[in-house]
Amino acid sequence: MAGSHDTPEIPNPFRKPKPEVKVPKGNVTTFSCGKCGGPVDVRYPGHSLSTVCPSCNSVIDTSNESFAVIATYYKQLTVHPRIELGTRGELMGKTWEVIGFVVRQDLASSFKWEEYLLFNPFHGYRWLTCNNGHWNFVTMIKDRPDRVASYANLEGDKYKIFYQGKASVFFVLGEFYWKVAVGEEVQMADYILPPYALSVEEDGTQRVWSKSEYITPNVIKDAFKVDDDSIATPIGVAPNQPSAATKTWNKVAPMWALFLVILTVLQITHLFLTTHSVVYDQPIAYTTRQEGAIDPTGGKAEQFTTPEFVITKNNSNVEVKINTDLDNSWLYVYGELVNSETDETFSFDRSIEYYHGYEGGESWSEGGTSSTVLIDSVPAGTYFINLETDNGATGPANRHQYQLTLTSDIGTFGNYLWCFFFLSIIPIFVWFKSRAIEVARWSDSDYSPYVSSS
Amino acid sequence: MLELSCPACGAQVAFKSRSSVFAVCSFCKTSAVRHDMDLEAIGKIADLQYDLTPFQVGTTGMYDGKKFEIIGRLKVAYDNGFWNEWHTISGGDDTGWLAEAQGFLAMCFELNDISSIPALEGVIPGKLINIPPNGYMQVEDMRQVHCIYSEGELPMAAAQGRRSMSVDLVGEKMKMGTIEYGENVRVYAGHYQHFEKFEFQNLRRIDGW
């Protein structure tokens, strides 16, 4: 719309308290305040119905030329807007001029936040809100969201209730499209779906819905050329502040669940396909050491070689299980699984010990009577096992035996659990991060889903 | 298009819609009622003091896939403000209204069948009223309004000061409606629409923007 004979478009945005007022010429009307006589500008007569005198804060009716003073309030008190009235900025692809400033407070907690009325003669009104240093771009909507229990639904999206309460106007400056009044109370509710929020305000005669979008302070700084001092660092997590972790979690969680299901299906299939064939299962005798023997191995190790047996499944695992009748004693087994055709050897050893007793009115036990060894990737073929045992039994020499069981191709859980673990590290990390942010987000809400655990 | 002479200054006054019965001469601001092929002057329209609207007679836009053109305007005032109702024509002689209030825009069309519309006495904010084809909509507000300005051509005699009770309704999915209780009951139904979607052309210049 800008034409060649336009006056300079952008007013000085670095207006400090009580400076010369510089605004784009053209529509501005200036009159004297009926209360204090100071000059009052109306930038958008015909649109603005009330204007606040910058000198004495009286609210003046600007719907007609009589400029009647509607109300005088807070002569002493002045809240300085972070963005000077009259500043123009580019936001959401359009130019907006800041024409009004309202400080509102929650009646229950006296918590205050700022609202800036934006105007563009073509696109109408918008609001910027500043709450704990967090900014939102707010558009009034004519849609009527559906309120169901603790949600408001709009265009298929569910917004969760965050706040409900009464708010009142605490301070005003600038001009407004209605007759603004300090003390004006509305019933409010906010529903969130980061980075968006829906708000509803009711004052008995009207119900106004608006939709907010979270914007970062830097966007405000750039748009309105505001200096760093005026834009505070945001405190905490805003109700509708987008969380990268939560966003990631929402994406990762279903994938994670899917992978775990696939992994589990693979594992179940694996368990079904394994044959669990017992290839050797025999008791093997050993002699307990003579009393007084000193060296546990010195020549006393007992040797035994099993008959040959066949492993039919190629490159499968073999589980060696040693089941003993130990009783307050130990047994050491060294074994070599030897392929009788290729001499390929798989060695293993195990110390098994089991002690128990009754002391001070309590039974105790330590260790166990059996042990297993898992040997991976054993080629098919004919095998035998060389065994060497030693034991720690005391007392008279005695014959004992242990059961040696070899099972080929058994189902294992190791790979499954490792995959499960590695697959879960990132999702669990993201979940913790997301949760920390969500807990912080909801810490100011009466409707926090985390309230029982915090 | 019908062109008649202004009864006051003799300038040409155009009638693009056959249903227009009222026009304001763009030269001398004489308002005139059309009796078939004659214009009868009924008064003069005083200039508007403040008029910051992006629209003007001649602005065109799109609604529902059809191009329309603004041919007249009614500006009304109520206790707490003003709004504009722009009279539009589209295709042969389909007329409608573009309502402009507090930055919101809505396009609506007059209904012929108003049998489902209750009498004013029974209407209160919050009441649901069935306005076909939009269906049930809720009364949002009710305002006593009077005409403060008119221009171009209009389907009713809109002299300054003409009073009526205007009842606004809203429904889901941006549906809206208006019932005007005046000498006659007039009912309009339509939809809110965003500025961009109208693809306006020939907008008015606004200083500084």
Boltz contact constraints between the chains, C-beta under 6 A:
constraints:
  - contact:
      token1: [A, 1]
      token2: [B, 205]
      max_distance: 6.0
  - contact:
      token1: [A, 1]
      token2: [B, 206]
      max_distance: 6.0
  - contact:
      token1: [A, 1]
      token2: [B, 209]
      max_distance: 6.0
  - contact:
      token1: [A, 24]
      token2: [B, 208]
      max_distance: 6.0
  - contact:
      token1: [A, 26]
      token2: [B, 207]
      max_distance: 6.0
  - contact:
      token1: [A, 26]
      token2: [B, 208]
      max_distance: 6.0
  - contact:
      token1: [A, 44]
      token2: [B, 52]
      max_distance: 6.0
  - contact:
      token1: [A, 45]
      token2: [B, 50]
      max_distance: 6.0
  - contact:
      token1: [A, 46]
      token2: [B, 50]
      max_distance: 6.0
  - contact:
      token1: [A, 46]
      token2: [B, 51]
      max_distance: 6.0
  - contact:
      token1: [A, 46]
      token2: [B, 52]
      max_distance: 6.0
  - contact:
      token1: [A, 47]
      token2: [B, 52]
      max_distance: 6.0
  - contact:
      token1: [A, 49]
      token2: [B, 81]
      max_distance: 6.0
  - contact:
      token1: [A, 121]
      token2: [B, 52]
      max_distance: 6.0
  - contact:
      token1: [A, 121]
      token2: [B, 54]
      max_distance: 6.0
  - contact:
      token1: [A, 121]
      token2: [B, 206]
      max_distance: 6.0
  - contact:
      token1: [A, 121]
      token2: [B, 209]
      max_distance: 6.0
  - contact:
      token1: [A, 122]
      token2: [B, 54]
      max_distance: 6.0
  - contact:
      token1: [A, 123]
      token2: [B, 195]
      max_distance: 6.0
  - contact:
      token1: [A, 124]
      token2: [B, 103]
      max_distance: 6.0
  - contact:
      token1: [A, 125]
      token2: [B, 103]
      max_distance: 6.0
  - contact:
      token1: [A, 142]
      token2: [B, 170]
      max_distance: 6.0
  - contact:
      token1: [A, 142]
      token2: [B, 174]
      max_distance: 6.0
  - contact:
      token1: [A, 142]
      token2: [B, 192]
      max_distance: 6.0
  - contact:
      token1: [A, 144]
      token2: [B, 172]
      max_distance: 6.0
  - contact:
      token1: [A, 177]
      token2: [B, 102]
      max_distance: 6.0
